[in-house]
Amino acid sequence: MDVGAFVQENKRWLLGCAAGLAVFFVARSIIGSIYDPMVDRRAARGVVQSAQTSEVFDRKGLAAAIAEQDELAAARKQLESELGFTRSEAFTLDGKGLSPDEFLGKVGRERKLAILKAASERDVQVDPNRDLTWTHSANGLEEIHSALLGLELLDEACLRLFAAHDATRAADAQAQGLVALRIGVEPRKSSRRAPMRGQKPGQVDVREFLEQERVLFEFRSDEPTAMRFLESLRKPGRTLTLEAGLKLTHSGRRSDPVIVTGSVVGIAFKPANENKESN
């Protein structure tokens, strides 16, 4: 079976997996509206202007401003549920009793050993020196915080891959499952905090309200395992957003595994009180 046939047979499923990417781009514009400081100013001006006109209009303006605020709060909540990745305590710096650098190194070592152990138990080929890559050192709290997010996303992607392997083997003991894995966090760019491309003066920088990291992967598995993994990416509160460019290749021989190459993004929304403090 070639790739074209595979895509045709699973078109509906692939479109569902890729839907997260469309949600991301739509959400990006919505987020700008949610956090646009001009929204509150426009609402306030409406109330003031209405007060100069009549008391009745003032009440209408106030009600409209409150309704708009409620709508924006609901939009944020929905975005966080559908698109967001809620960080776990195990990958945050608070209350760990170690310096940030020490904690990052400790978590990295622990996760590497856990991933290699899980791969070994399943006879999955993983080269510890080549196939698992992420930031092992960083400068400053912000970079360390981001490095921990990237490591958590990589760890989560591995857990879902191994779970897909286990489910496939449980359904068919003779199935190949996951055969080989290479996965890594995209290296940080020094210009990451530079103004967003195409950003207009005064436009809201959504990075003030969310953070994201990208994980690149390539694995070999049978088709059921690949499908189970991709289907598992959408998970309320812990979504790994599948990006465009997913590639599936097959040698054409039914016994050979499919090679899946792609990337996912994890988006963590910052708490509202943190946004206010940063502003």
Secondary structure, DSSP 8 states (H G I E B T S, - for coil): --HHHHHHHTHHHHHHHHHHHHHHHHHHHHHHHHT-HHHHHHHHHHHHHHHHH-HHHHHHHHHHHHHHHHHHHHHHHHHHHHH-B---GGGS-TT-SS-HHHHHHHHHHHHHHHHHHHHHHTT-B--TTTTEE--S--SHHHHHHHHHHHHHHHHHHHHHHHHHHHHHHHH-TT---EEEEEEEE----TTTTS--TT--TT---GGGTEEEEEEEEEEEE-HHHHHHHHHTT--TTB--EE-TT-EEE--S-TTS-EEEEEEEEEEEE--HHHHHHH-
